[in-house]
Amino acid sequence: MSSTAPPENHSPAAETQTSRFDLARLRDAGFRGAAEGKLRAAGIVIPFVILFIVLSIASSSFATKPNLLNILDQQSAVLIIAAAGTLVLVAGGIDLSVGAVYALAGVVAAELAQHMAPAPAILIGILCGFVVGAVNGIVATYFRINALIATLAMSFVIGGIGSLITHGNLVVLFNHKGFGNLARTEFITVKTSIWIMVVAVIVLALFLARTTFGRYMYAAGGNAEAARIAGVHVNRTRVISFMLSGGAAGLAGVIDASRVLSAQSASGAGDSLTFTVLAGIVIGGTSILGGEGAVWRTVFGVLFIALIGNGYDLLGLNPLYEQITLGVIMLLAVGIDAWARQRRT
């Protein structure tokens, strides 16, 4: 009886050759992934450094301690919101209500600060942000309403609530100086608003990059179905990301209300804040399609936008061109992200 020879592709030599081929392919893919990761990081760091150097040369007032601290103070709220917003985008969502939440938290805290101690007023204002974030997350996930539409609609609702609270008026706290201690106090010649921002951004960055839950966010945004099969609670993960975004917007709103000792309900300024936050996140290299991004890159993206605005002011350039510049940069950032994804597919 004749024996059947094993197929040629199952011979030990063929298996070894195939294994070597697979290992080489995986190694090449790893090298490409690492190269793309470095390219995405350099994509914001290099322009930031170049712009910083150019402004330092063009204006003697730019690279001074007062100016740089002033930039950080003014951008504290944006950096806090953008850091948390990065988590939402990484997890596969988007939050367009942050400007309205920022305003609502500010007016709630300011109104309460007129009748109670500053500390509980501040905590309640921040808590409002977490509550709105939870509602956003539940509506966008469990009710399966598109996050862009859900959060946009919520911004109108929150803006209306804020107007009802203030009756459309500006809430002024010049007679309640204690409320201003949150953001106006100085420690080592640096305002507390900056210190709070630094702590919040570091905590959010470590949460995303170093914790298991942070990895769940990447998985949920990268491939939600695969993440579910792997045991990740995608809906719960996204709800928590929205809660952190709302809480961060609440904290930012309270900080700015404390900084200027006044607050008002959402208006065009809230829309502008939302755009600035989203622009900073995208310019920093976080993908609007989810699954990719880092808080530290968002920080560079926000500060890059801040340097452009500061440069226009110091150099006396026409501010009308600033919006055009930001729009072009944002389009380039989104285009580069789409191009990188097409290369990988």
Secondary structure, DSSP 4 states (H G I P E B T S, - for coil): -PPPPPPGGGSHHHHHHHHHHHHHHHHHHHHHHHHHHHHHHHHHHHHHHHHHHHHHHH-TTTTSHHHHHHHHHHHHHHHHHHHHHHHHHHTT-----HHHHHHHHHHHHHHHHTTS-HHHHHHHHHHHHHHHHHHHHHHHHTT---HHHHHHHHHHHHHHHHHHHHTTPPEE-TT-GGGGHHHH-EETTEEHHHHHHHHHHHHHHHHHHHSHHHHHHHHHHH-HHHHHHTT--HHHHHHHHHHHHHHHHHHHHHHHHHHHTEE---SHHHHHHHHHHHHHHHHTT--TTSS---HHHHHHHHHHHHHHHHHHHHHT--THHHHHHHHHHHHHHHHHHHHHHHHH-
